[in-house]
Amino acid sequence: MNLETGLEDYGKIAGDVAGTPACSAEVDKEDLSLQLPSVTSMTVTYNSGSFIEQHLASLASLEGLTATSVIDNQSPDDTFQRLKQFQRSNPNLDVALHQSLDNGGFGSANNFLARRLGTDFILIINPDVIIDDPLLLTKALQSFAEDDSVGIVGCRLTTADGSLDHACKRGEPTLVAALSYQTGLDRRIPFRMFGKYRALHVNEEETAPVDAVNGAFMLMRRSLFNEVNGFDERFWMYGEDLDLCRQVRELGYKVLYRGDIRATHLKGACSGDRRTPKANIAFYESMALYYKKWYGQWSPSTIIVSTLSKLNLAAGKRRRGR
């Protein structure tokens, strides 16, 4: 990914010196001998102008958040101008802004941000996620303090109307699970094997290990993110969060869904409410890549999804040819 450098006018780069935290960790008011871990949030924006100020304002209210780092993936709207205006209007906040020269995808942009950070934890969060609870981050961090085997923590995400965003807790997309979800079988037959795709065996307000959580909200140690080499940048859009969770689980860590803490996912800030033909192709290509990576090139899952990917690509070409 090509990125602009020399953005000093837009804010300092958090943790620019390797191994140096973005700023000092805060001290727990209840016990001055304990030091809170440092956390930097990472937000990738694209056409996020209608949400970004509300998103950043909600991050600013989070207790325990050390700094915020944002990169805009060449938005054609006024997202980056709004980001600069927010920064100018809030000089007391530690907000680092970056702008890519090309849209290399969600994973690539997050990797770029993570390489420039020195905090203990990173919070990967979408620009259309609004946090109402100022204690949400400290509650999520408690999971790591209580269990060393926790690798990633996700929270309950609800949409604007209060309904559950089912992508916030997911199971491994086995062929049976994926087909059950696509055909609606998981909603008609209450068997765990059919409901695995959306982890329906886990109540939405429950706290439990799952196979994956949504990249719209993922809290993890920066050292673990580096250990797995961050997001696999071959996933341009979709599937990179599922793959990251799989990588973490392969190392023996848990992916923990915290249903007792909640944020609002307005959805559509980056990809729109419905997938465009290009996004639909990207989805099937990403899933084909995921199955090939973890199940093998000739597995039934890989063959079926690869075929669907090719059919979607052909359909897209026909539409453009009209």
FIDO-484125 format. One line per 8 residues: number of its first residue (from 1); their letters; for each residue x, y, z of N, C-alpha, C. Coordinates in steps of 0.001 Angstrom, whole numbers. Atoms other than C-alpha are relative to their C-alpha. Layout:
REM residues N
NUM	A	X Y Z X Y Z X Y Z | ... $
***
This chain:
REM residues 322
1	MNLETGLE	845 -1196 0 0 0 0 873 1236 0 | -674 -1285 0 1265 3466 -885 -720 944 940 | 619 -910 -953 679 6021 1844 744 1308 39 | -627 -1298 -152 1279 9684 2265 825 19 1277 | -805 -203 -1190 4026 10577 4676 94 1490 244 | -125 -1406 -300 4862 13845 6321 -1326 642 341 | 1299 -524 -371 1415 14302 7850 46 723 1341 | -136 -646 -1301 2714 16326 10772 -1110 1020 255 $
9	DYGKIAGD	1048 -994 -175 100 19010 10167 -1313 -631 455 | 1245 673 -340 -2594 16423 10691 112 -769 1317 | -126 656 -1301 -1253 15046 13967 1217 -881 90 | -1200 801 -189 1637 13170 15434 -300 -1480 -182 | 147 1439 161 2181 9508 14674 216 -655 1350 | -92 642 -1304 1467 7487 17792 1064 -1088 -24 | -998 1059 -108 4382 5338 18904 908 -72 -1198 | -813 6 1210 6575 6374 15966 1355 -646 249 $
17	VAGTPACS	-1259 635 -356 9655 5176 17808 -294 -1432 432 | 280 1413 -272 9715 1382 17882 145 -292 1483 | -41 397 -1396 8869 19 21317 -416 1097 952 | 399 -1094 -865 7674 3376 22634 -1507 137 -18 | 1445 -140 -17 4043 3583 23790 -414 1355 -539 | 495 -1254 547 1896 6243 22174 -48 1069 1064 | -109 -907 -1133 1638 7853 25583 -30 -851 1254 | -116 766 -1227 1990 6854 29202 -1336 -622 371 $
25	AEVDKEDL	1219 645 -467 -522 4368 30557 -509 712 1235 | 587 -656 -1151 -2946 5783 33087 91 -915 1219 | -83 769 -1239 -2829 4687 36724 -1392 -191 561 | 1291 314 -586 -5836 2986 38293 -210 844 1236 | 276 -898 -1115 -7429 5444 40677 -221 -765 1297 | 285 768 -1204 -8439 2645 43085 1252 -610 604 | -1234 591 -506 -4921 1258 43397 1154 580 -796 | -1056 -711 700 -2027 3507 42484 1185 -905 -332 $
33	SLQLPSVT	-1111 912 279 293 495 42481 -244 -787 -1293 | 331 725 1215 -1515 -976 39475 -29 962 -1175 | -45 -837 1187 -997 387 35993 -860 -610 -1090 | 848 473 1074 -3603 131 33285 830 -197 -1268 | -713 165 1271 -2404 -1239 29946 -360 1138 -955 | 264 -1050 979 -2128 1247 27102 -728 -610 -1199 | 831 485 1097 -4631 900 24252 -134 1091 -1059 | 250 -912 1112 -4781 2539 20826 -1095 -598 -878 $
41	SMTVTYNS	1028 448 931 -7898 2301 18684 469 236 -1429 | -375 -106 1408 -7436 1751 14943 -1274 -20 -841 | 1193 -116 835 -10115 2900 12501 403 208 -1449 | -200 -165 1447 -10068 2460 8719 -1282 584 -578 | 1190 -656 537 -12440 4824 6912 -58 -91 -1521 | 252 -116 1433 -13980 4794 3452 -1448 448 -151 | 1351 -564 134 -16968 6990 2601 -733 14 1347 | 534 56 -1358 -17540 7382 6334 -377 1367 542 $
49	GSFIEQHL	230 -1369 -441 -18294 11107 6434 -1214 187 871 | 1230 -206 -762 -21799 10744 7817 63 -583 1411 | -104 635 -1306 -20607 8717 10822 1237 419 792 | -1330 -24 -615 -17005 9605 11560 103 903 1218 | -107 -891 -1157 -17460 12539 13925 -673 -602 1223 | 681 669 -1109 -19961 10638 16062 842 -1155 527 | -876 1119 -386 -17614 7651 16064 1177 485 846 | -1163 -509 -725 -14577 9673 17168 -398 593 1345 $
57	ASLASLEG	469 -564 -1261 -16577 11496 19833 -279 -1106 1018 | 268 1106 -922 -17664 8156 21302 1298 -627 489 | -1300 513 -434 -14041 6963 21360 634 922 1037 | -588 -977 -926 -13009 10151 23133 -548 -152 1409 | 611 163 -1330 -15352 9265 25994 409 -1300 681 | -366 1314 -547 -13818 5801 26506 1061 104 1084 | -991 68 -1064 -12037 5311 29816 1035 -1061 -360 | -1067 955 257 -8662 3626 29366 567 45 -1406 $
65	LTATSVID	-530 -102 1360 -8158 4566 25715 1149 993 -28 | -1207 -820 -7 -4645 5913 25261 43 962 -1180 | -113 -808 1218 -4786 7169 21677 -882 -588 -1081 | 812 417 1139 -6691 6953 18411 805 189 -1278 | -709 -79 1270 -5189 6206 14999 -982 -317 -1118 | 979 130 1071 -7193 6615 11789 703 83 -1347 | -504 -94 1366 -6405 5944 8145 -1188 3 -954 | 1066 -74 993 -8650 6934 5255 469 -656 -1291 $
73	NQSPDDTF	-342 764 1196 -8656 4595 2253 -520 680 -1267 | 343 -736 1217 -9083 7243 -447 -1505 157 -187 | 1440 -238 96 -12702 8130 302 -296 1070 -1042 | 380 -1037 965 -14340 9992 -2593 -878 1080 617 | 807 -1025 -658 -16547 11858 -109 895 881 866 | -754 -968 -809 -15467 14399 2539 497 -586 1322 | -417 634 -1257 -14387 11855 5178 1291 592 547 | -1291 -460 -513 -10769 13014 5392 -67 1463 434 $
81	QRLKQFQR	166 -1395 -407 -11774 16681 5545 -688 81 1361 | 680 47 -1297 -14121 15852 8423 950 -468 1101 | -988 467 -974 -11316 13970 10156 927 1135 433 | -896 -1112 -314 -8998 16974 9941 -716 1067 823 | 769 -996 -748 -11756 19287 11167 -217 -448 1438 | 184 526 -1356 -12445 17013 14146 1279 150 803 | -1280 -113 -698 -8759 16986 15020 295 1443 396 | -234 -1418 -314 -8493 20773 14814 -909 478 1125 $
89	SNPNLDVA	966 -425 -1015 -11577 21120 16998 234 -659 1347 | -258 730 -1246 -10233 18698 19620 1506 -165 201 | -1462 69 -96 -6550 19565 20102 508 -758 1216 | -405 712 -1215 -6515 17888 23516 -7 -1510 -170 | 78 1442 234 -7170 14434 22000 1196 -482 -813 | -1130 595 725 -4346 12172 20790 -549 -786 -1189 | 539 614 1216 -5591 11467 17261 1024 119 -1120 | -940 11 1115 -3170 10437 14513 -766 -313 -1281 $
97	LHQSLDNG	691 187 1266 -4443 10752 10932 975 -383 -1106 | -774 424 1161 -3136 9048 7805 -955 -118 -1183 | 798 153 1205 -4343 8893 4228 761 -853 -1000 | -642 878 977 -3593 6100 1777 -84 619 -1381 | 12 -475 1378 -2741 6858 -1823 -741 -954 -921 | 871 925 713 -4628 3756 -2956 -709 -858 1041 | 787 797 -935 -7245 1535 -1369 493 -1444 -30 | -559 1345 -61 -5297 -1567 -416 -824 -970 813 $
105	GFGSANNF	871 884 -762 -8138 -2959 1671 65 238 1496 | 147 -156 -1446 -9183 -3157 5311 1207 -544 763 | -1103 627 -728 -6459 -5542 6467 1305 724 -183 | -1245 -705 291 -3601 -3734 4755 83 1321 755 | 15 -1284 -695 -4648 -393 6245 197 -178 1497 | -180 255 -1426 -4900 -1836 9757 1431 -422 318 | -1393 399 -208 -1478 -3447 9407 923 1218 -13 | -784 -1231 73 -47 -80 8410 -63 762 1326 $
113	LARRLGTD	159 -715 -1274 -1469 1517 11559 717 -743 1133 | -563 785 -1108 -389 -1329 13863 1518 74 40 | -1466 -68 45 3238 -1126 12680 537 1284 628 | -438 -1291 -523 3384 2449 13970 -391 213 1453 | 469 -129 -1378 2033 1751 17438 935 -703 969 | -811 622 -1039 3742 876 20681 -797 -316 1248 | 840 266 -1163 773 384 23009 -144 -1492 258 | 142 1405 -383 32 -2846 24850 -1101 -694 -796 $
121	FILIINPD	1160 569 675 -3336 -3411 23165 -393 859 -1192 | 607 -739 1107 -5007 -2451 19914 -1489 -334 -38 | 1431 179 173 -8722 -1951 19413 -321 266 -1469 | 383 -120 1407 -9714 -2629 15806 -1491 289 -22 | 1399 -422 -93 -12975 -777 15311 -429 714 -1272 | 536 -614 1208 -15150 271 12378 -458 1435 246 | 442 -1391 -165 -16039 3925 11762 -1494 143 230 | 1440 -68 -244 -19742 3075 11980 -393 -669 1312 $
129	VIIDDPLL	270 521 -1340 -19436 1687 15518 14 1158 989 | 152 -1062 -996 -20660 4026 18261 -50 -641 1378 | -65 552 -1355 -19821 3316 21894 -669 963 971 | 747 -829 -949 -22268 4618 24495 499 -162 1429 | -457 297 -1363 -20732 3011 27595 1467 398 152 | -1398 -424 -141 -17555 4863 28674 887 -1031 684 | -778 1030 -691 -16490 1804 30707 151 -1269 -832 | -32 1209 832 -16793 -653 27807 1410 -543 -154 $
137	LTKALQSF	-1373 458 248 -13044 -787 27157 605 -628 1246 | -570 551 -1231 -12053 -1346 30781 -651 -1335 351 | 676 1282 -216 -14654 -4109 31033 581 -1069 -919 | -560 957 953 -13282 -5772 27907 1423 -393 389 | -1373 284 -409 -9695 -5497 29184 43 -968 1177 | 30 872 -1170 -10716 -7333 32337 72 -1468 -403 | -37 1393 460 -11115 -10523 30302 1430 -506 -138 | -1409 380 146 -7371 -10540 29568 668 -145 1359 $
145	AEDDSVGI	-572 69 -1344 -6533 -9904 33227 -429 -1270 712 | 542 1179 -675 -8702 -12832 34311 435 -1313 -636 | -313 1245 707 -7589 -15361 31679 1084 258 -1038 | -1133 -199 906 -4187 -15438 29984 -204 -660 -1354 | 202 712 1264 -5545 -17738 27279 -913 765 -965 | 853 -805 881 -7841 -15031 25873 880 746 -1000 | -787 -665 1033 -6475 -13791 22551 -681 1203 -604 | 796 -1077 584 -9266 -11620 21152 -1303 115 773 $
153	VGCRLTTA	1298 -242 -627 -12307 -10038 22775 -866 815 -956 | 994 -745 759 -15385 -8951 20853 -1179 300 898 | 1156 -356 -817 -18549 -7352 22172 -1294 -238 -767 | 1308 90 661 -22263 -7559 21433 -212 1265 -824 | 276 -1123 882 -23032 -5348 18457 -1476 -15 -359 | 1399 -117 388 -26546 -4113 17894 -127 1067 -1077 | 218 -963 1072 -27868 -2255 14869 -768 1207 537 | 647 -1243 -427 -29552 1146 14957 -1372 -237 625 $
161	DGSLDHAC	1325 274 -567 -32935 -434 15730 61 -883 1243 | -163 772 -1223 -31491 -2393 18664 95 -1498 -201 | -90 1443 256 -31485 -5810 16990 1462 -435 -81 | -1360 530 -23 -28436 -8055 17171 603 -31 -1399 | -785 208 1216 -25824 -7840 14447 636 -1379 141 | -402 1397 -222 -25352 -11594 14121 1457 -271 -358 | -1406 210 350 -21859 -11181 12654 935 219 1179 | -883 -272 -1147 -20564 -10196 16106 436 -1265 713 $
169	KRGEPTLV	-429 1304 -529 -20344 -13893 17072 -253 -1034 -1086 | 108 928 1118 -19659 -16587 14533 716 -1308 285 | -685 1279 -74 -18652 -20178 14151 841 -211 -1248 | -777 354 1186 -16236 -21778 11738 -961 -302 -1145 | 959 172 1089 -17968 -21646 8318 185 -1312 -752 | -69 1293 674 -17953 -25350 7604 -1054 -33 -1110 | 933 79 1126 -19826 -26427 4487 -1438 -151 496 | 1348 196 -546 -22821 -27627 6539 -507 1296 639 $
177	AALSYQTG	407 -1234 -673 -22878 -24447 8630 -337 1099 -1005 | 218 -1046 991 -22608 -22146 5605 -1279 -246 -792 | 1201 327 756 -25304 -23970 3627 -1255 143 858 | 1140 -140 -914 -27601 -24047 6682 -381 1463 166 | 256 -1428 -124 -27226 -20297 7033 -589 570 -1290 | 448 -544 1281 -27676 -19537 3322 -1417 -451 -340 | 1330 524 323 -30800 -21700 3067 -1034 296 1082 | 921 -293 -1096 -32316 -20577 6391 -300 -1200 868 $
185	LDRRIPFR	223 1213 -782 -32136 -24098 7806 326 233 1473 | -392 -254 -1375 -30435 -22753 10933 -1108 679 795 | 1094 -690 -689 -33562 -20710 11735 -1218 -908 181 | 1150 906 -78 -35921 -23669 11311 276 -1244 840 | -344 1205 -769 -34051 -26545 12954 1022 379 1074 | -867 -479 -1081 -32550 -25747 16392 1095 -983 405 | -1124 866 -310 -29547 -28060 16142 1285 811 -113 | -1237 -780 -36 -26086 -26724 16965 768 -79 -1316 $
193	MFGKYRAL	-775 142 1236 -24540 -28127 13783 -547 895 -1109 | 596 -858 1010 -26998 -26081 11696 155 1484 350 | -73 -1394 -431 -26712 -22902 13769 1407 498 264 | -1383 -335 -322 -22926 -22871 13952 474 1275 -682 | -492 -1149 763 -22426 -20175 11288 -152 1292 795 | 248 -1198 -809 -23968 -17517 13583 165 -270 1488 | -219 374 -1405 -22975 -19285 16820 -1288 151 805 | 1301 -145 -637 -26648 -19586 17743 -77 -710 1343 $
201	HVNEEETA	-20 669 -1300 -25747 -21839 20673 433 941 1116 | -403 -1005 -986 -24375 -18729 22420 -1055 1096 33 | 994 -1055 -161 -27045 -16392 23769 636 1359 -234 | -591 -1287 361 -26570 -12816 22597 506 798 1198 | -470 -715 -1186 -26097 -11564 26199 959 -837 837 | -904 925 -697 -23823 -14452 27199 1452 349 -292 | -1442 -92 243 -20051 -14448 27553 526 -1412 -201 | -447 1357 311 -18468 -17456 25872 1023 35 -1123 $
209	PVDAVNGA	-913 115 1151 -15650 -18561 23537 -781 -312 -1271 | 590 272 1311 -16621 -18548 19854 1149 -181 -994 | -1056 163 999 -14743 -19264 16652 485 1339 -546 | -389 -1291 567 -14776 -15663 15458 -927 1105 475 | 788 -1201 -251 -15949 -12157 16249 199 947 -1180 | 7 -922 1130 -16542 -9240 13908 1165 980 55 | -1077 -983 78 -13686 -7024 12716 -462 1415 282 | 510 -1321 -370 -15969 -4079 13523 396 362 1427 $
217	FMLMRRSL	-466 -227 -1375 -14818 -4503 17153 817 -1203 434 | -901 1057 -437 -11793 -6600 18077 1089 613 879 | -1035 -452 -933 -9595 -6003 21122 999 -1129 189 | -1012 1034 -184 -6288 -7867 21332 1346 625 355 | -1348 -474 -284 -2723 -7601 22519 730 304 -1310 | -753 -356 1205 -531 -5844 19984 1075 -1048 -288 | -1050 1008 183 2177 -8462 20564 -539 -1239 -701 | 605 1154 650 -212 -11255 19522 -337 330 -1453 $
225	FNEVNGFD	277 -439 1367 -1312 -9272 16453 1275 -87 -839 | -1285 69 708 2366 -9000 15493 464 -1440 -188 | -439 1405 68 2985 -12696 16234 -631 -732 -1186 | 674 648 1135 431 -13739 13612 166 822 -1286 | -280 -877 1151 1753 -11019 11249 -1221 791 -456 | 1145 -847 301 -1484 -9061 11456 -986 -663 -939 | 967 518 963 -4194 -9410 8852 718 -538 -1235 | -482 521 1275 -3538 -11525 5793 -491 955 -1086 $
233	ERFWMYGE	374 -1068 922 -3489 -8788 3144 -528 -512 -1338 | 623 541 1202 -4655 -11153 419 -1522 154 52 | 1432 -260 -152 -8146 -10589 1847 -203 1505 -149 | 178 -1438 233 -9011 -7222 310 -1187 535 785 | 1200 -388 -723 -12481 -7042 1819 -779 -1263 317 | 711 1178 -522 -14411 -9598 3885 973 -1150 279 | -744 1199 -335 -12965 -12666 5584 1282 211 779 | -1269 -209 -694 -9887 -10996 7060 -149 -139 1516 $
241	DLDLCRQV	225 151 -1435 -11425 -10931 10555 -160 -1475 366 | 161 1440 -202 -12467 -14580 10283 1352 -696 -32 | -1328 593 131 -8940 -15480 9183 891 351 1190 | -805 -403 -1156 -7316 -13478 11997 -396 -809 1230 | 460 794 -1141 -9471 -15258 14567 481 -1447 -116 | -476 1373 205 -8527 -18613 13043 1490 -95 328 | -1428 4 -297 -4833 -17726 13234 253 19 1504 | -152 -112 -1456 -5199 -16790 16907 -387 -1315 669 $
249	RELGYKVL	423 1277 -583 -7087 -20008 17693 1017 -1106 -280 | -1009 1006 339 -4420 -22065 15915 1183 54 968 | -1074 -139 -982 -1930 -20706 18479 -445 -407 1399 | 494 473 -1285 -4125 -21998 21303 -710 1044 836 | 698 -1055 -738 -5786 -18729 22298 -1503 -57 -259 | 1451 -76 132 -9500 -18153 22840 -402 1297 -704 | 696 -1180 513 -11684 -15785 20878 -1248 125 854 | 1057 -126 -1005 -14081 -14469 23520 -1053 1011 -426 $
257	YRGDIRAT	1139 -889 251 -17516 -13013 22829 -548 480 1336 | 534 -597 -1227 -18648 -10615 25568 -1393 572 -288 | 1362 -450 237 -22419 -10391 25315 -510 971 1032 | 432 -896 -1066 -22599 -8370 28511 435 1442 -231 | -379 -1373 342 -20975 -5303 26909 -413 253 -1444 | 662 -234 1279 -22518 -3589 23908 450 1304 -650 | -221 -1205 801 -21806 -1094 21140 -988 -33 -1163 | 934 -96 1118 -23968 132 18264 760 -41 -1323 $
265	HLKGACSG	-598 110 1335 -23030 -909 14734 -1012 535 -1010 | 948 -627 913 -24781 1470 12357 -7 -681 -1355 | -172 786 1234 -23512 -593 9395 -151 861 -1246 | 87 -675 1287 -22948 599 5878 938 1168 -176 | -877 -1163 135 -20318 3266 6582 1116 -238 -1001 | -1116 298 904 -17699 1486 4500 -460 -690 -1282 | 381 794 1162 -19498 -913 2190 -1429 221 -452 | 1390 -232 362 -23058 352 2116 -914 -1019 654 $
273	DRRTPKAN	957 892 -640 -26238 -1256 3435 -122 -1322 -750 | 31 1215 802 -26255 -3733 548 1284 -97 -807 | -1237 182 756 -23319 -5255 -1254 -178 432 -1439 | -47 -313 1422 -22480 -3768 -4605 461 -1262 -731 | -510 1168 741 -21694 -6267 -7390 1488 -241 256 | -1432 141 -255 -17979 -5558 -6813 245 -586 1386 | -159 504 -1368 -18344 -6170 -3070 -443 -1458 96 | 477 1374 -10 -20298 -9363 -3734 1062 -947 -554 $
281	IAFYESMA	-1104 792 568 -17460 -10661 -5913 1125 -125 1025 | -1063 11 -1010 -14958 -9671 -3201 -331 -966 1131 | 412 916 -1062 -16991 -11628 -630 293 -1448 -384 | -203 1392 416 -16931 -14877 -2612 1476 -304 -244 | -1438 215 191 -13281 -14422 -3562 700 -187 1346 | -607 104 -1329 -12378 -13914 104 -324 -1335 648 | 374 1283 -593 -14322 -16976 1216 704 -1158 -714 | -741 1034 734 -12718 -19049 -1548 1446 -60 479 $
289	LYYKKWYG	-1364 -66 -513 -9322 -17870 -313 82 -616 1395 | 3 545 -1365 -10255 -18739 3279 -52 -1523 -33 | 122 1457 65 -11330 -22282 2389 1265 -641 -571 | -1224 545 585 -8260 -22840 226 1132 19 1020 | -1076 -149 -983 -5981 -21594 3005 -109 -1012 1132 | 173 808 -1198 -7484 -23634 5829 -525 -1413 -268 | 582 1313 290 -9195 -26586 4101 675 -726 -1161 | -681 616 1124 -7050 -27187 1062 -672 333 -1322 $
297	QWSPSTII	482 -430 1309 -7414 -26422 -2634 -1129 -879 -544 | 964 916 605 -9478 -29508 -3432 -1078 -442 974 | 1090 337 -921 -11817 -29565 -455 -1331 362 -646 | 1315 -343 559 -15562 -29547 -1300 -366 1462 233 | 318 -1395 -315 -15918 -26170 435 700 944 -966 | -778 -857 896 -13146 -24612 -1666 -552 -50 -1419 | 485 159 1374 -14487 -26006 -4923 -1343 702 -189 | 1341 -590 122 -18086 -24904 -4284 73 1526 37 $
305	VSTLSKLN	-57 -1455 -132 -17222 -21370 -3128 795 615 -1150 | -752 -501 1147 -14634 -20922 -5891 -888 64 -1242 | 939 5 1125 -17328 -21864 -8418 -981 1161 105 | 907 -1129 -218 -19746 -19343 -6897 701 1325 -286 | -773 -1215 249 -16994 -16716 -7035 119 267 -1498 | -143 -145 1452 -16442 -17354 -10760 -1332 364 -654 | 1323 -317 534 -20195 -17247 -11438 -363 1457 262 | 268 -1401 -322 -20498 -13892 -9647 845 935 -852 $
313	LAAGKRRR	-876 -820 839 -17519 -12532 -11573 -537 61 -1439 | 546 43 1356 -19049 -13659 -14877 -1281 826 -98 | 1250 -773 -9 -22413 -12140 -13928 301 1495 15 | -406 -1411 -57 -20691 -8860 -13096 470 504 -1336 | -477 -395 1326 -18975 -8786 -16483 -1153 150 -976 | 1173 -104 880 -22296 -9412 -18220 -773 1279 261 | 715 -1232 -342 -23906 -6534 -16332 724 1206 -557 | -770 -1143 508 -21082 -4191 -17301 -56 78 -1522 $
321	GR	19 26 1455 -21381 -5297 -20913 -1314 445 -608 | 1314 -402 515 -25009 -4286 -21183 -9 1466 -426 $
***
